[in-house]
């Protein structure tokens, strides 16, 4: 009882009112991705990343401007350029630093979060609490893309195979950009394709501490995914555990580069039922208030 009262007080300080479980359960037949995916504007309450990266929501989101001195936003019709204020400030600084420090022409910014975070109708399992950002590996051109180009242009894959980058596309500038992204203390992880991780391991030389944050995972052959740590003192935000010690250029990377992730099981598997879609009651209780806030 005492913990429930304390939780209520904590979220009240954020301008949130806990909705009784019975009231939230009434909305359960509707997948949470439909509820959050249909909201066009942020919740007008103090900023808060609530829950975990793949099960949460976002209060008081700020929209990343579509254009800035050193960036351009891509796929604007998705309405996924929202984030915690600290993410937006980070991206603007990263874009400026990339131009100043390594002469990167400009960032092409992909998906961040929806206006109130939460599960998305398509694509990402994470990006739910306003602390994730996808950055294309293509540099921005020396002109502004048109709206049509931002919607239809495809990002360029930098890999040649499951284990090798394409040397005709990949360059040391890509490596320097990812290293720069990993250098900020608020960055918790950067996700890249395993072949990109291997290229970074080969390129890094003796300065290798930053590689710890760069984690291999498939599906990141044309962009890299930056994940910030929970903002300091942010109650209700669940951080991911730190990466294992070391630079990650070891047997764990060898596994990603092998055929094992694709290997079929030795024994025939029974058909698996598709997982039930996440519903509102699966998310932290405060997410119902975020969803219903003005």
N, C-alpha and C positions, 0 to 999 in steps of 0.2 A: 504493500500500500504506500509506504513511504517513498519507494523508488518511483512509483507512478506519479506521485505528487511532484517530486523533484523534476521528473522528465517534463511534466506539464509546465512547470515554472520556467525551465530552460527554453522550451519552445515558445512560451509566451513572450519571453524577452526578445525573440526574433520576430514577433508579430504573428505567430502561428497559434492556432487553437486546435488541440487534438480532437479529432472526430471519433466518436465512439465506434468500437469495432463493428457493432451491429449495423451502424449506418454505412460503414465502408463495405461490409459484406454484401449489401444490397447491390453494389455496383460490380460485384465480382464477375457476373456473366460477360461483361464487356472487357475485352483484353486491355490491359493498361496501355499498350502501344497505340490503341485507337484513341484513348482518352487524351494522352499527352501529345500524340501526333496531330490532333485536330486543333490544338490551342495555338493561336497566332501571335500572342503577346506574352511578355513575362509577367510574373506575379509581382505586384507593386508592394513588396515587403522587403525588409532588410536582406542583404545577400547571404546565402547559406548553401553550401554543398551538403546534401543530406543523404546518408546511406553510403553505399559502396559504388565503385565505378560501373558495375553491371547490375546494380539493384538500388536505385535511388532516384533523386529528383533535384531540382535546382530552384532556389528562391532568389528573387532580386537580380535576375540575369541582366547582363549588359551585352549589347550587340556590337560585334566587331564591324567597324565601318567597311563598306564594300571596297573602297579604295583608300590608300594611304600613300605616303611618300615612297615607301619601299615594299608595298604589297598590293595584291589584287585578290579579291574573293571570287571563288569559283562555285558554280552550281547554286546561284542565289535563290532559285525557285524552291529549293528544298527547305529554306528557312532554318538552316542549321548553323548559323554563324553567331550563336549565343554562348555566353560563358560566364563563369564567376568573374567579377571584376579583376581579380588577380591574374586570371588566364589572359584576359584582353590586354592588360598592361604588359604582361610578359611577352605576348606575341608582337606588340608594337616595339618593344625594346629589342627583341630578337631580330626583327626585320631591320631595324636601324643598325644594330651591331653587325649583322651579316653583310650589309653594304659597306660599312666603315672598315671592318676588320679583315674581311676576306674578299671584298668587292663582288659579292653575290648580287646579280642584277635586280633581284626582288623576289619576294616569296609569293607563291601561288597557294592560297589557303583554302583547304577543303572543308570537310565537316568538323564542326565543334559540337555543340549540343542544340537541342530544341529550346524554344523560349522558356519552358519550365522543366527542361531536362527530361528524365524518364525514358522508358523504352521507346524505340523508334519503329515506325511502320515497316521500314526496310533497312537492310544493311547491318549496322553495328549492334553488338550485344552490349558494349560499354558505351562511353560518351554520354552517360546518364546524369552526371553531377556537375558538369560544366568545367571539368579540369583536363579534358582530352582534346587534342587538336591534330588533324591530319594536314601535313605539308607535302605538296607535290614535289617530286624530284626534278621536275622541269623548272628552269629559271623563268622568271617573268620576262616578257619581251620588252623592248624599249618603246612601247606604246600601250595604250589601254585597250584591253580586249572589249569587244562589243558584248552586249547581253547575250546574243545568239552564240557567240564563240564561248562564252563562259559556261553556257548550258551544254554545248555539243562537242567541244574539243575533248579529245581523249588524252589522259596523261600517258607519258612514255615509260614503258617498262625498261629497267636498266639491267635485267638479267638475261642470260642466254640459255640457261638450263636451271634445274633445281639446285645445282651446286656451284654455278659459275656466273659471274656478272658478264655483261656484254662490254668488252673493252672499247667498242666503237661509240658507246653512249656514256658509260660510267667514267668519271674523271676524279682527280684528286680534289677538285672543288666540291664535289658531292661529299667526299670524306671530311673535308674541312667544315662543311656546313653542319653535318651531323655531330662532329666533335664539338663545335661551338654550342649546339643545342644542349649537349650533355654537360657542358661546363657550368650551367647555372645551378645553384644549390637547391632551388625550388623544384627542379626536375627530378622526378622519381624514376622514370623509365622512358626509354625510347624503343619502339618496336620497329624492326626492319626484317626484310626477307633474309633467311639463313645465308644465301649467297652474298648478300651485302655485308652481313656480319663477318663472314670469312674474309671478304676484301678489306674490311676495316682492320681485322686482326693482322692481316699481312702488311698493311700500310702503316700501322700505328708507331712502330719503332719502340723506343724505350719508355715513352710517355703513354702508359696504358691504363691508368686508374679510371679514366672516363669510360673505358669500354665496359666496365661493370654495369653501367646503366643501360647499355645497348643490348636488347634481348631479341633473339631470333624467333620469328613466327611467320608462317606462310600468309599470303595475301597482301604483303607489303612490298611488292616489287616495283611499284610506280609512285609510292609515297612513303613517308615515314610518320610515325604516330608518336607524338609527344604527350606524356602524362605527367601532370604536376602532382606533387604531394598535397595532402589536405592543408588548407591554410592554417597557420598557427593559431591555436586556441579555438578552432572551429568545432563546437560541440555537435555531435551527430554525424560527423564525416568520418568514414572508416577508411583508413589508409591501407594500401597494399603492403604486405610484408616486404622488407628490403630484399633485393636480389642476393643470391648466394655470393660469398666472397670470391674474389678473383676476377680475371678479365673476361671469363666466359669463352675463351678460345681453347677449349679443352674437349674432353669426351662428350660433354653435353652438346656442343656444337656439331661434333662428328655425327651424333645421332640424328640431328635435324638434316644433315647433308646426305644421310644414307637412305636406303630404301625402306628402312624400318617404319617410318611414319605412314608408309603406303601399304605395308604388308597386310595381306589378308589373314584372318585368323585360321589356325590349323583346323579347328572344328567348325562345322556349319553353325551359324548363329540363328536363333529364332528371330523372326521379324520383330523389330522394336516399334512399339507404339510411338507416334510423334509426341514430343513433350507438350504438355498443356501450356498455352500461352500465359505469361505472367499477368496477374490481375492486381488490382489496386491494393488488396489486402496483403499481397506478397511484399509490398514495398514498406519502408518505414512509415509509421502512423502519420507523421507530419506531412507526408506527400499528399494526403487527401486534402489537407488545408492549403498546400501550395497549389494544387489543381483548382481548388474552388475560390482562391483569393482573387480580388479585383485586379 
